[in-house]
Amino acid sequence: MRHYHNRVEDIFNQKIKNYPEETIIALPDFESEESPEELIYISAGGKEKSERDEIKSLLRLKWECYKSIIETVKTNKKLEELWSSVIQESLKLCQQYKRRIELHRFVEQMRRDQQQLINREQYY
């Protein structure tokens, strides 16, 4: 898990430094499809579209890495430290790039996971 996490971090950090932070922050929700208005705007500038797509794919890669690690280790007490550090990194990512929508989804997922763990412990 740590190797996977570190590899994704390396790829992300190596490639994301090529883009200004303002461009990354201005990107809409990276899990949703573009609206028709955005598609029209993007189609006017070809380079901007490929740049936005690469930034979006980098953010998605990092986000999916976080989500998969959290999902995999959330019930394993031995990996609780990794679970905690990945959650903190997820929150930092949301804060650094002002990802409010993703933060909201992430917090909701953490609430559901916590409730499932509580229910599981009460059952056993």
C-alpha positions in Angstrom: 0.0 0.0 0.0 2.7 2.4 0.9 4.6 1.7 -2.3 1.4 2.4 -4.3 0.8 5.6 -2.4 4.4 6.8 -2.7 4.5 6.0 -6.5 1.3 8.0 -7.1 2.7 10.9 -5.0 5.9 10.9 -7.0 4.0 11.0 -10.3 1.6 13.7 -9.1 4.3 15.9 -7.7 6.6 15.5 -10.7 3.9 16.5 -13.2 1.7 19.0 -11.3 4.6 21.4 -10.8 4.4 22.2 -14.5 1.1 24.0 -14.0 0.3 27.2 -12.1 -1.7 26.7 -8.9 -4.4 29.1 -10.1 -5.1 26.8 -13.1 -5.5 23.9 -10.8 -7.8 25.8 -8.4 -9.9 27.1 -11.3 -10.7 23.5 -12.4 -14.3 22.5 -11.8 -15.2 19.3 -9.9 -12.8 16.7 -11.4 -15.2 13.8 -10.9 -18.0 15.3 -13.0 -18.4 15.7 -16.7 -18.0 19.1 -18.3 -21.2 21.1 -18.8 -22.1 22.1 -22.4 -21.0 25.6 -21.8 -17.6 24.4 -20.6 -17.2 22.2 -23.7 -17.9 25.1 -26.0 -15.4 27.3 -24.1 -12.8 24.5 -24.1 -13.3 23.7 -27.8 -12.2 27.2 -28.7 -8.7 26.7 -27.2 -7.1 23.3 -27.9 -4.1 23.6 -25.7 -6.1 24.7 -22.7 -8.3 21.6 -23.1 -5.3 19.2 -23.1 -3.8 21.0 -20.1 -7.1 20.9 -18.2 -7.5 17.2 -19.1 -4.0 16.4 -17.8 -4.5 18.3 -14.6 -7.9 16.7 -14.1 -6.4 13.2 -14.7 -3.5 13.9 -12.2 -6.0 15.0 -9.5 -8.2 12.0 -10.2 -5.2 9.7 -10.0 -4.2 11.1 -6.6 -7.8 11.2 -5.4 -8.6 7.6 -6.5 -5.3 6.5 -4.8 -6.5 8.0 -1.5 -10.0 6.5 -1.8 -8.8 3.0 -2.6 -6.2 3.0 0.3 -8.8 4.3 2.7 -11.4 1.7 1.5 -8.8 -1.1 1.7 -7.4 -0.4 5.2 -10.3 1.1 7.0 -11.1 -2.1 8.9 -7.6 -3.2 9.6 -6.3 -2.1 13.0 -2.7 -2.8 12.0 -2.9 -0.2 9.2 -4.6 2.4 11.2 -1.6 4.8 11.0 -1.7 4.6 7.2 -5.4 5.1 7.1 -5.1 8.2 9.3 -2.2 9.7 7.3 -4.1 9.2 4.0 -7.2 10.9 5.4 -5.0 13.9 6.5 -3.4 14.1 3.1 -6.8 14.0 1.4 -8.0 16.9 3.5 -4.8 18.8 2.7 -5.3 18.2 -1.0 -8.8 19.6 -0.7 -7.6 22.6 1.2 -4.5 23.3 -1.0 -6.5 23.3 -4.2 -9.8 24.6 -2.8 -11.8 21.5 -3.7 -15.0 22.1 -1.8 -17.2 19.6 -3.7 -14.7 16.8 -3.3 -14.3 17.7 0.4 -18.0 17.5 0.9 -18.1 14.1 -0.8 -15.1 12.9 1.2 -16.6 13.9 4.5 -19.9 12.2 3.7 -18.1 9.0 2.8 -16.1 9.2 6.1 -19.4 9.6 8.0 -20.9 6.5 6.3 -17.7 4.5 6.9 -17.7 5.5 10.6 -21.4 4.6 10.9 -20.7 1.2 9.3 -17.9 0.5 11.7 -20.0 1.5 14.7 -22.8 -0.8 13.5 -20.4 -3.6 12.9 -18.9 -3.3 16.4 -22.4 -3.3 18.0 -23.3 -6.4 16.1 -20.2 -8.3 17.3 
